[in-house]
Amino acid sequence: MSEFHGRRLLGALFHATRVACDGRESRPDAEEVSGLQEAAGSLAGPAGEAVLVVVEDAFFLDGEMLPHASVEYRTLLRWLQDAGVESIVFAGLPDPDDLRDLAALAAGRGGPPREGGTVLVNEREPQPWELRRRPTSALRSGYWAALDLLRGIAGGAGIDVDAAGAVVDGLLAAGDEDVQACLLLAATENRSEIVAYHSVNVCLLSLALGRHLGLDGPVLRLLGIGALLHDVGRFFLGDDTAEKRERLSSGDWSRIRLHPQEGATGVLAAARPGEEVLARIVLEHHVRLDGGGYPDLGNARPHPLAQIVALADAYDALTSERPHRSARAPREALRILLDGAGTVHDADLVRAFVDMTGLYPPGSLVRLRGGEVAAVLASPTGRIRGVLVRDPDGRPVESAPPADLERDDIVGNVLPAEVGVDPAALLEQALEGAASG
């Protein structure tokens, strides 16, 4: 079973559970479970069922580990664990009432689905030899830890700079030898927790660029902490604009413009002596090089570390899908950054960023001269490493091995929505070294 299908199931279950958590009713209505029913029903294998298992920090679907989905839907994983769920059997096309019961159980607002129904909880004890694990990635674990830290802040735990530093230490150690894997992991998205995932991605991109620029030691660590915490002001303001589907109003923008000050105030209060630069990074990550942006610093230039975070922030925002706008292709995002070199961002930083990512950054989808679509896994100097995901007729290509792509064969970028491909689902190939072999 492909990770793409597993992510579809988990996304639908996450959405239904969140409705059960947030709604006035303990059980989502028919509209909320229709997507879950469709996703689960499409997975029934030869036995007429699909089995989802939760073990430690990972999901397994019909015995196959879902490494990327386990990062993306970590909150759902925790909800299920808190509810005591170890396995779920979806039989055929599940009954909507059984699915509503499952969502209510995961949300902590109900009991398990009925016995003998189409959704069975903990009636299939997973055996270790039935679960096909993949090597645990320290980088993926670091991403989990960063998400957990930010969720704690969002939940009112307050800012712990020491804890943030420990998370950054883990990311630095894990990503020390594989910048391309860091860049591909930074393509991870979750449209229901936009601020948290965006913040971790900006941290990864900032650390990668900092390394590329030759930063190390305490300075690189401070850059990573500031990048990880750059948007905490949104949590303090209860800012939900990131998830709004309609065009943002002037009132929305007024609230957004307050988050750097709110975040900087909280970070400054939590920082130790010598860590005051963290507050500057948070305060200044939306200040343009030419003095534009917000807040107004007068004639002062943003701090150099804040400029790195601002560039990483802009790139991730441009390439990420938002409810009220579509994502830009990575190469188009680089062009926008280059257009703003010298005014919005420091020109040397932009050139260094493009040099680091390559013209086709990891996570890009490209169309080849023969009509095929390939996902870029890595773009080291002199070559582009990718994997075919669609044949010339648009049909999915299953289990294609990574290979070098000829630059002259690439005729353009493709957006994931155009071909129904999520390049982030190919993450594990890069993390296991397939992309750099």
Summary of the structure (lengths in Angstrom):
residues: 437
radius of gyration: 22.0
end to end distance: 24.8
largest distance: 70.3
contacts: 1503
relative contact order: 0.09
helix: 51%
strand: 12%
